[in-house]
């Protein structure tokens, strides 16, 4: 992928910062929605990327063409980087500029990145961010003078962000413990500045563009993300006869015990006849190998966010998931296709001793607020674990 980096990139009225493929997808959804507003810019047709045919009767939209600069703050994780590169290609094909920053490429990389972006940040009229909890994004926001701030979904974390903003609390990810480390204390003034900037006032508006059910604080505008760009661009998908199971990174984040998770996956797959396991981009290779050895399922490593993969198809007539972002987004992306999305709750006994005290309530809330999904009981986990590889 060609790399646009450095101070020569001309400034844009709208500057977006993303660190994950889902964030970039939701920036494209927001831009598509913005073009359809009465005061939005004119629409221009653009060809689809990678030869994927459009849905009959659909047309491509390039909202904010030339006005939106997407800055990718590249992470280390290879799977995330790969998906981000593909999403960046989609953004370019929609007429947007993309600037790839190796923001974590060494001890001096953060200084170089912040220095290079200072000018575009000060010139931007609107700033779009995908992760208000990111320390990198929080640091960049201290330089912003934008009159409009937009937060697009970074999955279910958006629910916690809006709740914390409404309560005036410090911004902390839901799965982190309440203990404040030395870095948290040092970074506290920056975090507090971010919270103030994301509070609307007479000089600045704040919008949250989300598919999640949220109750915004006074003055914050919430715009519904219904995945209109995804649905207009891809599909409808072909449906398989099997059931697909969506993986989660709750083990990798230390929330769920790995052995309990493997047992739950096995129980769900066998009870519902799952034939494919769509891995989360953060799931470890070792865990996926154990799942493949335990069950006769195909392990799929998606090259794009699952909403796009499912819409392009083929996808199972039933998609099973634990509490996660997809129980909110897949019903929207797959509306009218006949696919059933089912969610299995997390049994509190599966949580690790290190899980945040908020984990149980947060995960329950993710399931309780999901719309257009089928609720499943806890997966029956045997007391004595099935020997690895035993059918």
C-alpha positions in Angstrom: 0.0 0.0 0.0 1.3 3.4 -0.8 2.1 5.4 2.2 1.3 9.1 2.5 3.3 10.4 5.5 4.8 13.6 6.6 3.9 17.3 6.7 3.4 17.6 2.9 -0.1 16.1 3.0 -2.4 19.1 2.5 -4.8 19.9 5.3 -8.5 18.8 5.0 -11.6 20.4 6.5 -12.4 17.0 8.1 -9.7 14.9 9.8 -10.4 11.4 11.0 -8.2 9.3 13.3 -8.6 5.5 13.3 -6.7 2.6 14.9 -8.8 -0.4 14.0 -10.7 -1.7 10.9 -14.1 -1.3 12.6 -13.4 2.4 13.3 -12.5 3.0 9.7 -15.6 1.2 8.5 -17.7 3.5 10.7 -15.9 6.6 9.4 -17.0 5.5 5.9 -20.6 4.9 7.2 -20.6 8.4 8.9 -19.3 10.1 5.7 -22.0 8.3 3.7 -24.6 9.5 6.1 -23.2 13.1 6.1 -23.6 13.3 2.3 -27.3 12.6 2.6 -27.9 15.4 5.0 -29.7 18.5 3.6 -26.6 20.6 4.1 -24.2 17.8 3.0 -21.9 18.0 -0.1 -22.9 16.8 -3.5 -22.6 13.1 -4.2 -20.4 11.7 -6.9 -20.5 8.1 -8.3 -17.3 6.1 -7.8 -16.4 2.6 -9.0 -16.3 -0.2 -6.4 -12.9 -1.6 -5.3 -11.6 -5.1 -5.9 -14.1 -6.0 -8.6 -17.0 -6.8 -6.2 -20.3 -6.2 -8.0 -22.8 -3.8 -6.5 -26.2 -4.8 -5.3 -28.8 -4.5 -8.1 -30.1 -0.9 -8.2 -27.5 0.4 -5.7 -25.1 3.2 -6.5 -21.8 4.2 -4.9 -21.6 7.4 -2.9 -18.5 9.4 -2.3 -19.5 11.9 0.4 -17.1 14.6 1.4 -14.9 13.6 -1.5 -11.5 15.3 -1.2 -12.6 16.9 2.1 -11.9 13.9 4.4 -8.4 12.9 5.4 -8.3 9.6 7.2 -5.2 9.2 9.4 -4.4 5.6 10.3 -2.4 5.3 13.5 -1.1 1.9 12.7 -0.9 -0.6 15.5 1.6 -3.5 15.9 -0.8 -6.4 15.6 -0.3 -8.0 12.1 -4.0 -9.1 11.7 -5.2 -5.6 12.6 -2.7 -4.0 10.2 -3.8 -6.3 7.4 -7.5 -5.4 7.8 -6.6 -1.8 8.1 -4.7 -1.9 4.8 -7.8 -3.4 3.1 -10.1 -0.8 4.7 -7.8 2.0 3.6 -8.1 0.8 0.0 -11.9 0.9 0.3 -11.7 4.4 1.7 -9.5 5.5 -1.2 -11.8 4.0 -3.7 -14.6 6.1 -2.2 -12.6 9.2 -3.0 -11.1 9.9 0.5 -7.5 10.6 1.2 -5.7 8.2 3.6 -2.5 8.9 5.5 -0.8 5.8 7.0 1.2 6.7 10.1 3.7 4.3 11.7 2.7 5.9 15.0 4.2 3.1 17.1 7.2 2.4 14.9 9.8 3.1 17.6 10.6 5.4 20.6 10.7 8.5 18.5 7.6 7.7 16.3 5.0 9.3 18.6 7.0 12.6 18.6 7.3 12.5 14.8 3.6 11.7 14.3 2.3 14.4 16.6 4.7 16.9 15.1 3.6 16.0 11.5 -0.1 16.2 12.4 0.0 19.4 14.4 -0.7 21.6 11.3 -3.5 19.6 9.8 -5.1 19.3 13.3 -5.1 23.0 13.9 -6.5 23.6 10.4 -9.3 21.0 10.6 -12.8 22.3 11.0 -14.1 18.9 12.0 -12.3 16.0 13.8 -13.6 12.5 13.7 -12.3 9.9 16.2 -12.9 6.2 16.6 -11.5 5.6 20.1 -11.9 8.3 22.7 -10.1 6.0 25.2 -6.9 5.9 23.1 -4.1 7.8 24.8 -2.7 8.6 21.3 -6.0 10.1 20.2 -6.3 12.0 23.5 -2.9 13.5 23.0 -3.7 14.6 19.5 -7.0 16.2 20.6 -5.0 18.6 22.8 -3.9 20.2 19.5 -7.3 20.4 17.9 -9.2 23.6 17.4 -12.1 22.1 15.5 -15.6 23.4 16.1 -17.1 20.0 15.4 -16.0 16.7 17.1 -17.5 13.4 16.0 -17.1 10.1 17.8 -17.8 7.0 15.6 -18.3 3.5 17.0 -15.4 1.5 18.3 -17.7 -1.4 19.1 -19.4 -1.7 22.5 -16.8 0.6 24.1 -19.0 3.4 22.8 -21.7 2.5 25.3 -19.2 2.9 28.2 -17.7 6.1 26.8 -21.1 7.8 26.6 -22.0 6.7 30.1 -18.8 8.0 31.5 -19.1 11.2 29.7 -22.6 11.7 31.0 -21.5 11.0 34.6 -18.4 13.2 34.3 -16.1 10.3 35.1 -12.6 9.7 33.8 -12.4 7.8 30.6 -11.5 4.2 31.4 -12.1 1.1 29.3 -14.7 -1.2 30.8 -12.5 -4.3 31.0 -9.7 -2.5 32.9 -9.5 -2.8 36.7 -10.1 0.3 38.8 -6.4 0.5 39.9 -4.6 3.5 38.6 -1.0 2.9 37.5 1.8 5.4 37.2 1.1 6.0 33.5 -2.5 6.7 34.3 -1.6 9.3 36.9 0.9 11.0 34.5 -1.6 11.0 31.7 -4.5 12.2 33.9 -4.3 15.9 32.7 -4.5 14.8 29.1 -7.5 12.5 29.8 -9.2 15.3 31.6 -8.6 17.7 28.7 -10.2 15.1 26.4 -13.3 14.8 28.5 -13.7 18.6 28.5 -13.2 18.8 24.7 -15.8 16.1 24.2 -18.3 18.1 26.3 -20.2 20.5 23.9 -20.3 24.2 24.6 -21.1 27.4 22.7 -18.0 27.1 20.5 -18.0 23.3 19.9 -20.5 20.7 18.9 -20.2 17.0 19.7 -21.8 14.2 17.8 -21.8 10.4 18.5 -22.4 8.3 15.4 -23.3 4.9 16.7 -25.2 1.6 16.2 -25.3 1.1 20.0 -28.1 2.0 22.3 -26.9 5.0 24.3 -28.3 7.8 26.4 -26.3 10.9 25.6 -25.5 13.7 28.0 -27.1 17.1 27.4 -26.0 18.8 24.2 -24.4 15.7 22.6 -26.1 14.8 19.3 -26.5 11.0 18.7 -26.9 9.9 15.0 -27.9 6.3 14.3 -25.6 4.2 12.2 -27.7 1.8 10.2 -24.9 0.6 8.0 -26.5 2.1 4.9 -23.1 2.3 3.0 -22.4 -1.4 3.7 -25.9 -2.4 2.6 -25.8 -0.2 -0.5 -22.4 -1.4 -1.6 -22.5 -5.2 -0.9 -24.9 -8.0 -1.0 -27.4 -9.4 -0.5 -25.3 -12.4 0.5 -25.7 -16.0 -0.4 -26.7 -18.1 2.6 -25.1 -21.4 3.6 -27.0 -24.3 5.2 -24.7 -24.3 8.2 -24.4 -22.2 11.3 -21.5 -19.7 11.9 -20.0 -19.0 15.3 -18.3 -15.6 15.9 -15.3 -15.6 18.2 -14.4 -13.0 20.8 -11.2 -11.6 22.4 -12.6 -11.8 26.0 -9.9 -14.4 26.8 -7.1 -12.2 25.4 -8.3 -9.2 27.4 -8.3 -11.3 30.6 -12.0 -11.2 31.2 -13.0 -14.8 30.5 -11.1 -17.9 31.6 -9.7 -19.7 28.5 -10.8 -23.2 29.6 -14.3 -22.1 30.3 -14.4 -20.3 26.9 -13.2 -23.4 25.0 -15.9 -25.5 26.7 -18.6 -22.9 25.9 -17.5 -22.8 22.3 -17.6 -26.6 22.1 -21.0 -26.8 23.7 -22.5 -24.1 21.3 -20.9 -25.6 18.2 -22.2 -29.0 18.9 -25.7 -27.9 20.0 -26.3 -25.7 16.9 -24.2 -27.6 14.3 -21.7 -24.8 13.7 -19.4 -25.4 10.8 -17.3 -22.2 10.8 -15.7 -20.2 13.5 -15.0 -16.5 12.6 -12.0 -15.5 14.6 -11.7 -12.1 16.2 -8.6 -10.3 14.9 -7.1 -10.3 18.4 -7.6 -14.0 19.1 -4.3 -15.9 19.7 -3.1 -18.5 17.3 -2.7 -21.0 20.1 -6.4 -20.6 21.2 -7.6 -21.0 17.6 -5.5 -24.2 17.2 -7.1 -25.6 20.3 -10.6 -24.8 18.9 -9.7 -26.5 15.6 -8.4 -29.6 17.4 -11.4 -29.8 19.7 -14.1 -29.3 17.1 -14.6 -30.1 13.4 -15.1 -26.5 12.4 -13.3 -24.3 9.8 -11.4 -21.5 11.4 -11.9 -18.3 9.3 -9.6 -15.3 9.8 -11.6 -12.5 8.1 -9.7 -10.0 6.0 -12.3 -7.3 6.6 -14.7 -6.4 9.5 -17.3 -9.1 10.0 -20.1 -6.7 8.9 -18.6 -6.5 5.4 -17.6 -10.2 5.3 -21.2 -11.2 6.2 -22.8 -8.8 3.8 -20.6 -10.0 0.9 -21.3 -13.6 1.9 -21.7 -16.5 1.9 -22.9 -16.5 5.5 -24.8 -19.0 7.6 -28.5 -18.7 8.1 -27.8 -18.5 11.8 -24.9 -16.6 13.3 -24.0 -17.3 17.0 -22.1 -14.9 19.1 -21.2 -14.1 22.7 -21.9 -10.6 24.0 -20.0 -8.3 21.6 -20.3 -5.6 19.1 -21.7 -7.8 16.3 -24.9 -8.6 18.2 -25.8 -4.9 17.6 -24.2 -4.4 14.2 -24.9 -7.6 12.3 -28.7 -7.4 12.5 -28.4 -3.9 10.9 -25.9 -4.9 8.2 -27.9 -8.1 7.4 -31.4 -6.6 7.5 -33.8 -8.2 5.1 -31.5 -11.1 4.3 -33.2 -13.8 6.5 -30.1 -14.3 8.7 -30.8 -14.9 12.4 -28.3 -13.5 14.9 -28.3 -15.3 18.2 -26.4 -14.3 21.4 -25.2 -16.6 24.2 -24.8 -14.9 27.6 -21.5 -15.1 29.5 -22.0 -17.1 32.7 -20.5 -15.1 35.6 -18.6 -18.2 36.6 -16.5 -17.9 33.4 -15.0 -14.6 34.5 -11.4 -14.6 35.7 -10.3 -13.4 39.1 -8.6 -10.5 37.3 -11.8 -9.3 35.5 -12.9 -5.8 36.2 -15.8 -5.5 38.7 -17.8 -3.9 35.9 -17.3 -6.8 33.5 -20.4 -8.8 34.5 -22.8 -5.9 34.4 -21.3 -4.5 31.2 -21.6 -7.8 29.3 -25.1 -8.3 30.5 -26.0 -4.8 29.3 -24.6 -5.6 25.8 -26.9 -8.5 25.5 -30.0 -6.9 27.2 -29.9 -3.9 24.9 -29.4 -5.9 21.6 -32.2 -5.6 19.2 -33.4 -8.2 16.6 -31.4 -11.0 18.1 -32.4 -14.4 19.6 -31.3 -15.0 23.2 -29.7 -18.3 24.1 -29.2 -19.6 27.6 -25.7 -20.1 29.0 -23.8 -22.7 27.1 -23.7 -25.9 29.2 -20.1 -26.2 30.4 -19.2 -29.6 31.8 -17.5 -29.7 35.2 -14.8 -32.1 34.0 -13.3 -30.7 30.9 -13.4 -32.8 27.8 -9.9 -34.0 26.8 -8.4 -31.9 24.1 -9.1 -33.3 20.7 -11.8 -35.7 22.0 -15.0 -35.6 19.9 
